[in-house]
C-alpha cells in the first residue's frame, strides 16, 4: 500500500490555457497601447476628447434643430423661435441651382444625371483593370455620348468628333510605329480635316428640332460644371503631361527647349491669370469667324496648367528609375517607343501615383476659380444668384458653404482612397 502511494502522478492531458489578463486583450489593450501608453499620450488624449466634446456640443444642436421646410430665412427664424439651429431650407429650396445652375432647363435634369451615371460605368474599366476589357469600348464612346447628353442639339456634332478621333487614331497607328513625329502630325491633320468637312456638312439650324433640346454652355452651372471641368481637364492633362515629361528628357535640343520653356512658364503663372487669358485673349488666337465657346477655352487653359505640373511629377518618376532599367530595354533590342511603353513608363507612373493624385485633387478644387470669369459653378452660384441676387436667403452662410465643402470633400476623399488602393494593388516590390 505504501509503495502505491509513493508512485508519482502522470497527467494524461494538458492543462487548458488560462485567459490573458484583461489589460492585454480587447478594447482595454487598444486604449492602453494607442491612447494611454504614457503620460504625454494620456494628456493629449484627454485634451482631444475635451475639444471634441466642445465641438459636438455646439454642432449637434445646430444640426438637430435644423429647419428644412421654409421658403426664406425669415420663416426659418420664426420656426426656430430663438433656438440655435441651422436653416437647411436653403438646400431643399435651391438644390437644383446648386447642382445644375439656374439656367439649365429643369425638365432636362435627367440628361446630366444620366451622363454622370454613364461616367461611373465608363471609368470603371480604367480604374479597376480586373474588369473585362470589352468595357473599354463604352469608355471610348463615352465622351461623345456625354457631350450630346449635356449639350444636346444635333447628334451629327458628336458623330463628326468621333470620326475625327477615329481618323487620327488610324493615321497614328499606321505611321507612328515607324516615325512618331510623322504619325503625330498626320493624326492632327486627319482629325482637323474630318472635323472641317463634317462641320461643312452640318446644315445651319440643325440644333432646332433635334432629339434633345440644345443647351448653350452659358447655361451650365452648379456642381455639374465643377465635375465636367475636373474630369475633362484631368483626363486630358495626364497624357499631355506624359508627352511633356518625355519631351523634356529628349535628346533633341529643339523639342527639349520647347518643353522646358512651356513647363517653366506655366508653372510660374497663377491659374487665375490663365483663366482671364482664356476669357479675354484666347479667342484672338483663333480665326476671326470662329466662335470658340468659353467652356472650351477654360478647358484648354486648365489642361495646359495641370499638364505642366503632371509633367514634373512624371519626370521625377522617370528620374527615380535606376539606369539598369534603360539598359535592360536596350539589351532586349527594343526601340524608344517600345521601351517607354513596356518597361519605363509603367514603372515611372507607379512611382508617380501620389504626385499625380495630388495634382488631380488640386485641379478639381481649383475649378472654383472659374467663378471670377462669370461661370456660375457651385461657388459662383452661392456667391451670385443665391446670396447676392436673392433677398430670401441673404445671411445664410454656414449651410451653403458647408454643403459645398461636403461635396468637394466626398470627391477628393474618394480620389485619395482610390490612389491608396491602387498603390497597394501595384505594390509588387520584393523586400
N, C-alpha and C positions, 0 to 999 in steps of 0.2 A: 504493500500500500504506500509505503514511504517512497519506493522507487518511482511509482506512477506520479506522485506529486512533484517529484524533482525534475520531470521532463518539461522542457520549455515549450510554450505555446507557439505554434507557427500559423500565421494568418493565411487564410485561403483566398482572400480578395482584398483589393486595395481600398484604403480609406477614401471616401468621397472628398473631393477638394472643398475647402471652405470658401465661402463667398468673399470677394475682395472687400476691403474697408469702404465705408460709404463715401469717404472723401477721395476715393480712387476710381470712381465709376460714375457714369451718367452725367446729369446736369451739374452736379456739385464739382466733379472733376473739371468740366469745361470752364465753369466760372472761376475755379481756383487757378487754372493754368492761363486763362486768357484775360481775365478782368481783375483778379486779386492775387497776382503772382508775387508782388512785393508792395511796399507801402506807397511808392510812386504811382504804380499802376492802380492801386486801390483809390488813391486820391483823385486821379484823373477820371476814374470810373464814376465816383460819386459826384464830381463836378459836372460830368457829361449828363448823368441822369437828372440832375437838377435843372440843367439847361433844357433838356428835352421836356421835362415837366412844365417849365415856364412857357415854352413854345406851344405845346399841345393844349395847355390850359387856356391859352388865348385863341389858338387856331380852331380847335374843335367846336367851341360855342359859336364862333363866327360861321363855320360851315353848317353845323346842325340847325342853326336858326335861320339859315338862308331862305330867301323867298324866290319862287320860280314862276309865279303866275301873274305878275302885274305887268302893266304896259308902260310904266315910266318910273323914274327914280322917286318922284314924289309919292306915288302909290306904294312903292316899296317901304318908304319911311313911315307911311301911315299904317301899313300892316305890321311893321316891326314894333311900333308904339314905344320907341325909345330903347328897345333891346338892341344888344350888339349882335349884328348878323349881316350876312352878305346879301347882295341884290343880284342873284343869278338869273333874274328875269331877262336881263340884257342878253344872255346867251340863248335862252329859249326864243326871244323875240328877234334876234339878229343872227342866228346861227347860219342861215343861208348866205348872208353877206360875208360873214367871217370865213366861210369855206369856199364860196364861189364868186364873190364880188357882188356889187349892187346892180350891174347891168346885164349879167348873163341871164338869159330867159329862164324863168322859174320852172316852166314846163319842160325844160330841156336838161334839168339837173341829172337825169339818168345817163346822159352821154358821158360827162367826165367821170361819173361814178363807175360806169361800165369800163371806161378806159383805165381807171385805177385798178379794178379787178383784173383786167387783162394784163396790166403791168406786172402784177404779182405772179401771174402764170408765166409771163414771158421771161422774167429774170430768174425763175426757179432753176432751169437747167444751167444757167450761167453761174449762179451762186452755189448750187448743190450739184456737183458734177457726177454724182452717182445716179442721177435721174436719166431716163432714156434720151439718147442723143437725137431721136426723132423730134423731140420737143423744140429743138433749136430752129426748126422751120417756122414755127409760130413766133419765135424770138426775132427772126429776121423780118417777118412781115409786120410785127407789132408797131414799129414807129409810124408806118404809113396808115395802119388801121387807127391808131390813136390820133393822128393828125386829122383824119376825116371825121372821127367821132367828136373831137373837141371843137374844131373849127367849122365842120360841116361844109356845105356848098357842094359843088360838083365832085363826083368821085374820080373824074379824069385827072385832077391835080395829084392825088397820091399815087395813081397808077403811072403817070408820067415820071414822078420822082422815083418810083420803084424800078421802072425800066431804065432810068438813067444810072441808078446804082448798080443794077444788074449788068449794064453795058460796061461800066467802069471795072467791075469785078472780073468780067470776061477778058477785057483787054489786059488788065494787070496780070491775070493768070496766064495769058498766052505769051506775054513779052517780059514780065517781071522776073521770071526764073533765070533768064539769060542776061538780062540787063535791067537792074532795078530802076535806074533813073528813067530809062525809056518806057518801062511799064507804068511807072507812076505818072509821067507826063501824059502818056497815052490814055490812061484811065481818066484823068481830069478832062482831057479834050473830049473823050467819048461821053462822059457824063453831061458836060455843058452842051454838046451837040444834040443829044437826045432831049435835054430839057428845053432848048430853044425851039427845036422842031415841035415838041409836044405842046408848048405854050402857044405856038402859032396855030395849032390845030384846034385848041380850045376856043370856042366862039365867045364873043362878048356877051355878058349877061347869062353865062352858063350857071351862075350861082342861083339865079332866080328860078324857082320851081324845082329845085333839086330835092333829092330824097330827104336830106337833112337841112334844116334851116342854117344859113350861113351866119356865123358869129364872128365879127371882126376882133382883132387882138385887143383893141382898146376896151372891149367889154369883158375881158378876162380879169380875174382878180381873186382876192382872198388867198387862203392857204393852197388852193389849187394852183395858183400862179407860182408860189414858192416851190411846190413839188415839181411842177413842169420845168422850171429853171434849174432846180437842183439835179434832177435825174438827167436832163438833157446835157447840161454842162459837164457833169462828172463823167457821163458816158463818152463824150467827145474828147475830154481833156486827157484821159488816160492813154489812148493810142497816140494822140498828138504829143503828149509828154514823153512817151517811149521814143518816138521819132526824134524829138529834140535831144534827148539824152544820148542816143546813138550818134546823132549828128555832131554833138559837142565832143565826142570821143573819136570822130572821124579823122583819118589821115589826110583828107583833102582840105587845104587851108581855107578855101572859099566857103565850103559847107560849114566847117567848124567855126569860122569867124561870124557867119550869119547867125548861127545858133547861139553863140556866146553873146553877141550884141542883143539879140531878141530876149534871151532869158534875163540878162542883167538889167535891161531897160524895163521890162515888165515888172520884175521883182522890185525895182526901185520906185515904182509909181503906185500911189494908192488906188484901190479898186474904184472908189467913188469918182476919182478923176477919169478913169477909163469909162465909167458909166455916163458921165457928162459928155465925153467924146462920142460915145455911141448915140447919145440923144441929139447932139447938135452937129457934130462934124463928120461922122462916119458916112452919112448919106452923100457927101461930096466926093467920095472915092468910087461911087457907082455911076453908071451912065445917067445923063440928065433926065431921061424919061423914065428911069427906074424908080419905082416907089417901094423901097425896101422897108418892110414892117419894122416897127420899133422893137418888137419882141425878138425878131431875128438879129437885129443889131446888138441888143443886150446879150443874147446868147453868144454871139461872136466874141464880144469883149470879155465876158466872164469865162468863156472857154480858153481864150488865149491867156488870161490871167492865171487860171488854175493850171494850165498846161506847163507854164514856166516853173511853178513850184513842184509839180509832179516830175518834171524832167530832172530837177536837182535831187529829188528823193531817189529816183531810179538810178541816177548817176552814182549816188552813194552806194546803192546795192551792187552796181557793176564794179565799183572800186573795191568793194569788200570781198569779192571773189578772188581766190588765190590764182596766181599766174598759171598754175598747173592745169586749171580747167580750160584755159585758152589753148595751152599746148596739147591737151588731150584732144580737143576738137581738131587741131591741125594734124595730129598723128592719125586720126581716123579718115583723113582726106576730105573733110567737109569744107565747103566754101563758106564765105561770110554769112549769107542768109541762113544756110542750114545750121551753122554753128550757133548763131544767135537764137534761132527758133527752137532748136532741140536741146542745147546744153546751157548756154549762157543766160538767156533771158528767163527761163523757168526758175533758175536758182536766184537770180537777181530780184525778180518780182517777189519771190517768197521772203527774201530778206527785207524788201521794201514795203511789206504789207502795213506795218504800223504807221509809217510815214504817209502812205497813200491814203489810208483811212483818216488820218489827221487832216490832210488837205481836203478830203471829201466832206468831212464834218464842218470844217471851217467855211468851205464854199457854200454849203447848204445854209448855214446861218447867215452868211453874207448876202444871200438873196434878198434879205430885208432891206438892203440899201437901195433897191430899185424904187422904193417909195419916194426918194428925193428927186426922181425924174418923172414923177406923175404916173407911175404904175401902181395901182392900188392892190398891193399884195396884202397879206394879213396885217402887217404893221401899218401899212398905208390906210387900210380900211378902218382900223381903230383910231388912228390919228385924224383921219379926214372925215368921212361921212358919218361915223358913229358918234365920236366925241365932238369934233369940230362943227359938223353940219347938222346935229340933232340936239335940240334943247331937252328932249325927254331923258336922255342918258348922260348929259353933261355933268360930270362929277363921279362917274363910275370908273374907277381905275384898276383896283386890285383884281376885280373879277375878270376884266378883259385881258389885262396883261398876264394874269395867272393862267388863263386859258391858252393864250399864245405860247407862253413858256412851256406848258404841258405838252402841246402838240410838237414843238421843236424838240423837247426832251425825249419824247417817245421815239421819234425818228432817229435822232442822233444816238440814243442809247441802243436802239436796235442795230444800227450800223456798227457800233463799238462791240456789241456782243457777238455779232457775226464775224467780225475780224478776229476776235479771240478764239472763236470756234475754228475758223479757218487756219489759224496758226497751229492749234493743237492737231488739226487734221493733217497738216502738211509737215508736222514735226517728225521727219524721217532720219534725223541725225542719230548716229550711234555714239554713245559716250562710254 
